[in-house]
Amino acid sequence: MPDYCFYKKGKQIVVLERSDVDEASQLTAQGYEKQFEEVSATDEKHALARFADIRREKCIDHHNFFAGAGSLPLIGVLTAAANYLFRKK
């Protein structure tokens, strides 16, 4: 299976085989930015679907991280309060 890389400009995403250096340099000259993700897939359609999955998972992970970061201090405060109440008796 060939490896694919992605170039993005605004909301437009272009899928290229990693070996297509000429087209990659043209896209870079047009203002496209090469994305970090590279995938192996049978064709461009499947590569783009996998890219969308990776981005969706990244967004979910980001959201879950911040949801946990907000609730963990609250849990710590409640644990400290409960600990204080039990030691008081």
C-alpha positions as CSV (number, residue, x, y, z in Angstrom):
1,M,0.0,0.0,0.0
2,P,1.3,3.4,-0.8
3,D,1.9,6.1,1.8
4,Y,-0.1,9.3,1.5
5,C,0.5,12.8,2.9
6,F,-1.8,15.7,3.2
7,Y,-1.6,19.4,2.4
8,K,-4.1,21.9,3.7
9,K,-5.0,25.5,2.7
10,G,-7.9,26.9,4.6
11,K,-10.5,24.1,4.6
12,Q,-9.3,22.5,1.4
13,I,-7.2,19.3,1.9
14,V,-5.2,17.7,-0.9
15,V,-4.0,14.0,-0.7
16,L,-0.8,13.1,-2.4
17,E,1.4,10.0,-2.5
18,R,4.5,10.6,-0.5
19,S,6.7,9.9,-3.6
20,D,5.1,12.7,-5.6
21,V,7.7,15.4,-4.9
22,D,6.9,17.6,-7.9
23,E,3.2,18.1,-7.0
24,A,4.2,18.6,-3.3
25,S,6.5,21.5,-4.2
26,Q,3.8,23.0,-6.4
27,L,1.3,22.9,-3.6
28,T,3.8,24.4,-1.1
29,A,4.4,27.2,-3.6
30,Q,0.6,27.8,-3.8
31,G,0.5,28.3,0.0
32,Y,-0.6,24.8,1.1
33,E,0.8,23.6,4.4
34,K,2.0,20.0,4.8
35,Q,0.2,18.2,7.6
36,F,2.0,16.1,10.1
37,E,-0.1,13.0,9.5
38,E,0.9,10.4,6.9
39,V,-1.1,7.2,6.3
40,S,-0.9,4.0,4.3
41,A,-4.0,3.2,2.4
42,T,-5.2,1.5,-0.8
43,D,-6.2,4.8,-2.5
44,E,-6.7,8.5,-1.9
45,K,-10.3,8.1,-0.8
46,H,-9.4,5.7,2.0
47,A,-6.4,7.9,3.0
48,L,-8.7,10.9,3.3
49,A,-11.1,8.9,5.4
50,R,-8.3,7.8,7.7
51,F,-7.1,11.4,8.0
52,A,-10.6,12.5,9.0
53,D,-10.6,9.7,11.6
54,I,-7.2,10.8,13.0
55,R,-8.4,14.4,13.3
56,R,-11.7,13.4,14.9
57,E,-9.9,11.2,17.5
58,K,-7.4,14.1,18.2
59,C,-10.3,16.5,18.8
60,I,-12.0,14.0,21.2
61,D,-8.7,13.4,23.0
62,H,-8.3,17.2,23.4
63,H,-11.8,17.6,24.7
64,N,-11.4,14.7,27.2
65,F,-8.1,16.0,28.4
66,F,-9.6,19.4,29.3
67,A,-12.7,17.8,30.8
68,G,-10.5,15.8,33.1
69,A,-8.3,18.7,33.9
70,G,-11.3,20.6,35.1
71,S,-12.8,17.8,37.3
72,L,-9.6,16.5,38.9
73,P,-8.9,19.6,41.1
74,L,-12.6,19.4,42.2
75,I,-12.1,15.8,43.2
76,G,-8.9,16.7,45.1
77,V,-10.7,19.5,47.0
78,L,-13.6,17.1,47.9
79,T,-11.2,14.4,49.0
80,A,-9.3,16.9,51.2
81,A,-12.5,18.1,52.8
82,A,-13.7,14.5,53.4
83,N,-10.3,13.7,54.9
84,Y,-10.5,16.7,57.2
85,L,-14.0,15.7,58.4
86,F,-13.0,12.1,59.1
87,R,-9.8,13.2,61.0
88,K,-11.8,15.7,63.0
89,K,-13.9,13.0,64.7
